[in-house]
């Protein structure tokens, strides 16, 4: 069977498979028709620190660490990794499983080594992994099995609500690469990030809801829902903030509110309209230097009735990196009273400038964890990283 034949057979099998059986169908087709020895889907856990083999009971005993493994290298780099040389009887190929930049996990394929008369090409296996990613994305609303397979331990109810609210963990287009992360991943409460992209703009928000547990998650759900409703009705970034603030005020009359930063980026020009409605801060890495983007501090969403917001503008240049963090990151204080602060934050951003955006967002929270040591994080922490490439010349003249 030629590569085109088995790829077509795989496509048909995946399209007709029950949602909960998609990963099994891919393994069956590869083993039966492409003669690979084994095929395993490794799903990224909520903390993105481990890859859990799908089909095994999730737990730290069976999980594959992202750090220091071939599977983890494929996940972080988003490039295939081949373990085993031409003289070996078999080789193991690790392939990213991603949809439009959203990293779901890694496909592990064990097959005969090319020096022993077998083995599919990395290009064909990559196409199979991409097919699987799209089918997993489509299957998620219909089944819990892949969400269950990601968790190494139980999520709190508040964390379940928050993760369901998120748009994904990363996103990529020719103009940008974007990634974000939340901690504590399995018990996050009120912090949130959101984004949406269309032909003209990228909308991004980072929100820090007050409170703990389910009330904080419920507050964030209200605000994010209101922001999305306003955005989808065509409101600009200032009106989005005003309508969301009104929604939160109507429900809580000032007893609960959310700090938020809203960014709306013109994909053609890099112009950013921004509203600073609270404590998250925006930092810009340009030409090796990190500077805080100074925005006018306006009232948090829902803090006052009938608040009006004023957008401010700054412009991104190709090669810029934007990092947005919540106050529990830049404002964290150790038991000795030392603050993590902008200086250490900027140093970490510079040191991790070569990491891809999703890993750079995680690196901010790893640096925070190293700084705090055994001191508990008493609030949620969110980090978002945007790498701005700018619109390619050929895309700039294409119809929207």
N, C-alpha and C positions, 0 to 999 in steps of 0.2 A: 504494500500500500504506500502510495506516495505521500509526501507531507501535505500536499493540497487535499488529498482524499481524507486523511485522518483529521485534519483541521476542520474540514466541512462536516465530517461525522461528529466531531466534538461540538461544533456550533449547533447542529441540530439536536444533539442529545441534551445540551445545556438548556436550550430554549424550551424543551418539552419536559424537563425534569421538575418534580415537585420542589418548591423553594427550600425545604429542609434537606434535600438530597443532592443539591447542586455539587458540593465538594466531592461527594461519593461518586457521582456520575463522571466527573472529570478524571478521578483516579482510575475508574473502571475503563474508560475509553483509552487512556494512556497506557494502562497495563495490558489491555486486551488487543488493541489495534496498533499501538506504537511500540509495544514490547519493552516498556520501561519496567524496572524491577519493583519500584514503589513510588508512590506520590503522596505527599503529606502537606496539608494546608496548615501553616503556622500563623495564628492570629495574634496581632499586637494587643497586649493587655491594656487596661485603662491608664496605667502609669507609664506606658510605652517603655518599660524597662525589661520586658520579657516577651517572648513569642511562645504561645501555647499551642501544642499540636491538637488540631481539631479531631474529635473522636475519642480522645483520652479524657479522663476525669481531670478537670482543671485544678491546678495546684502548683505550688513552688517546686515540688519534686519532679514534675514532668516538664516544666517550662524551660525554654531555651533562653539564656540571657542575651539581651541585645549587645551588651558590651563584651568584646573579646571573642565573638563567634563569627563563623562565616555567614550564618543566617542573619545575624545582626548587622554585619557589614553590608549585605545586600539591601537590608531594610533602610539603613541610614543613608547609603550612597544612592539608592534607587537605581542600582546597576546590577546585572547578573554577576554572580560569583561562582566559579567552578572549582571544586575541590577534587583532586586526583589528577595524575598526569596521564599522558598518552600510553605509557607502558602499564598502567594499572588495569586490573580486570574490570573495574567499574569506577564511575565518577558520580559525584553528587553535585547537582546544579541547584543553586538558590536563586529564585527569581522574585523581584518585587511584585506584589499584588496591590495595585493602586488604580484609582479612578480619578482622572483629572487632577492629579496631585494629592488626593486624599489617600493616605497610606493605610491599607487594611492589614497587611501582613506579608508573608513570604511563602512561596511555593517551593517545597523541597522535593526534587526529583532525583532518584537513584536509577542509573541506567548503565548498560555496558559501556566500557571505555571505548573511545574511538579507535584505539589501537587494537581492539579485539572485535572488530567487525560490527560494531553497533553504535548506538547513540544518536539521538535527535540533535539537530543544530540548536544552539542557544537562541537563535532568532525565532525558530518555530516554537520552542518552549516559552519564549517571552510572549509570543502571540497567544498561546494557550493560557498563560497567567493573566494576560489582559482580558481575555474572554471571561475567565473566572471572576475577575474583579468586578466587571460590569454586572454579571449575574448575581453575585453576592450583594451588590448595592441594590439591585432590583428585588432581591429576595428578602432583605431585612424587614420591610414593613409587614411581611406575611408570616414570619416565624421568629421565635426567640433563640433558636439553637446557636446562631453565630454570636449573638450578644452574650449568651450564657458561656460560650466557649472562650470568650475574651477575659472573663473575670477570674482572677486567681483567688479571690475571696469575696465575701458578700459585700455588695454596695449598700450603704444606708439608703433609706427612702429618699432623703433630700438629694443625695448624689444621683440616684436613679432619675429623679425629675430633672436635674441639671443636665446630665448627659443626653437625655432625650431632647433637650431644648437646643443643643448645640448644632451648628451647621455641618460639622465634621471636625477634623483636627488639622487639616492642611488643604491647600488649594493652589493651583498653578495655572497660569496662562502666559502667553508670550510676553505680556507686559510686566508680570510680577510673579513672585512666589511668596506664599503666606503660610504661616503655621502658628499654632497657639497651644498652650497647655495650662491645665488646672491642677493644683495641689491643695489639700490632700485628695488624690484622685478617687479614692474609694469612699470618702466621706465629705466631699465638697458641699457647700451649703448655698451661699448667696452670690458668689462671683460667677461671671458669665462673659463669653465673647460671642460675637456674631459677625457674619459677613454675607454679602450678596454681590454678584457681579452681573452686569449686562453688557450690551455692545458699547456703551459709552462710559459707564462709571463702575467703580468699586466702592461699596459702602462697608465700613468697618466700625464696630463698636466694642468697647470694653466696659463692663458694668460691674459695680461692686455694691451689692445689696446689703443693707444693715440687718443685723439679727443673726440667729443661728437656726440650724435644723430646717424642718419643713416650712415654718413661716418665712425664712429667708429665701428658700427655693421658690415658694409661692409668690413672693414679692418680685423676684427676678423674672418669673414666668409672666407676670402681669406687665412689667415694664418692657420686656423683650417683645411680647405680643403686641403691645401698643406701638412700639417703634416699627415693627414690621408692618403693621396695619397702615401706619402713616406713610412709610416708605413706598408700600405697594399702591397707595392711592396717588402717588406722584408728589408728595410733599418734599420740600427741600430739607436740608439737615437741621436748620433752625426750627422749622415747623414740626419736624419729627420729634425733636426734644420737647417742644411746647405741648404737643398732643400727648406724649407719653407722660409728661409731668402732670398734666390735667387728669389723666387716667389714674395715676398713683394717688394724687391728692383726693380725688373723688372717693377712692376706696379707703384711705387712711387719714385724711385731713391733717397731714403733717406729722403724724405719729410714726410714720415709716417712710423712708426715702432711699434713693439710690444715687451713688456717685457714678458718673459715666463720662466717657470721652467718645464723641462721635466724629468720624472722618468720612468725607465723601471725596473720592479721588477721580479726577478726569483722566481716563485712560489715554487720551490723545496728547494731553499737555503736561500731565503730572501735577496740575494745580490741585491743592487740597483745601476744601472748606471744612473747618473744624469747629466743634463746640465743646468746650471744657465745662462740664457740669458736675464737677466734683474732684475727687482725689487721685484717680489714675493719672500718671504723667507720661509724656511723649518724649522720647529721645531720638536723636538723629545721628547716625554714623555716616560721615561724608569725608572722603579722602583721609581715612585713618583717624579722624578726630570725632569725638562724641560730644554733642551739645544738646542741652534740653531745649525743646521747642516751647518757648514761653507763650502761653495762651492766657487770655483773661479768665480768671476763676469766676464762674457763674454758679448760681444756686443748683444744688443737687435736684434730681428729678423727684418731684412730689414734696419738696421741702416747703414751698409756699404756693398759694393759690394764684393762678393766672400769671405765672412767670413768663417773661419774654426773653428769648435767647438771641444772641448776636453771633453770627458765624465770623470766623477769622480765616485768612488765607495764607498759606505758604506753598512753595513749589518744590517738588521733588526733581532731582536730576538722576539720570541713569547711573546705577552703581550705588545709590543711596540705600541705607538700611534704616527702617523705622522700628523702634521697639516701644511698646506700650506695656506698662506694668501697673498693678493695683497698689494701693497704699500699704498693704501688708508686705509688699516686697521692699519698696524704697524706704518705708517708714519703720521696718522691723528693728527692734532694739534687743540687744543681748541682755542677760541678767546683770552685766556690768554697766549697762546703760549706753553701750556703744551702738550706734545706728548703722545699718547696712548702707543706706544713703546713696546719693547720686555718684559719689566718687568711686565706691566699690562697684556699683552697677555699671558705670561707664568703663571701668577697667575690664570687667568681665565681657562687656560687649566688644571691646577692642580685641581681647584675647581670643574670642570665639568668632571672629569675623569671617573665617573661612568655612565655618559650618553652614550647611544649608538651613534655610529659614526655620523649618520645623524643629531641627535639632538645636538651633540657636535659642529658640524660645524655651526649650527644655533646659538648656545650659544655664539660663538665668536662674531658674529655680533650683538647679543643682548647686550653683554658687551660693544661693541663699541657704540651702540646707547645710553646706559646709561651714558657712559663717555662723549659723545658729547652733551647731553641734548638737548637744543633747537637750537644748531648749525647745520646748514644744511650740509649734506654730499654732497660735490661738485664733487665727483668722485664715480665711481662704487666701490663696495667692494665685494670680493669673498673670501670664506673660504672653504677649503676642509679638511676632516678628514679621515684618514685611520687607522683602527685597524688591526694590523698584528697578526694572530694566528699561522701561520706556517702550513705547510702541515702535515695532520695526517699521522701517520706511515703507515696505510694501503693504503693511497693514494700515498705515496712515491714510493711504489713498483708496483703500478698499471700501465698498459700500457698507454701511452699518447694518 
